[in-house]
Amino acid sequence: MMRYRIQDSVLHTQLEDESVFLNLDSGHYFSTNSVGSRIWTLLLDGPRTVEELLAGVTQEYLVSEETAEQDLRELLQDLVKHGLLETQDEKAGR
């Protein structure tokens, strides 16, 4: 099962309804909207699967599971691509 985890080299702060991130390795800043901020908050508690994150989003926002899952997967891919998150495959022991 794949889990997403915040990289150790990332700093973040909450600004009203968005979050801002700094990747210390690359020096690049990133930001997310309120939904992205909520997902980040869930990740602060530890590695999460897509299903766990999806449950948190659909409980709090009026959005279909299909739409939320597509948007969530895109966000997670972007965060991994920019070095803010890393993946852990529990089967592989990583």
Beta strands, then each sheet from edge to edge (+ up, - down):
strand 1: 2-6
strand 2: 10-15
strand 3: 18-23
strand 4: 29-32
strand 5: 85-89
sheet 1: 1+ 5-
sheet 2: 2+ 3- 4+
end
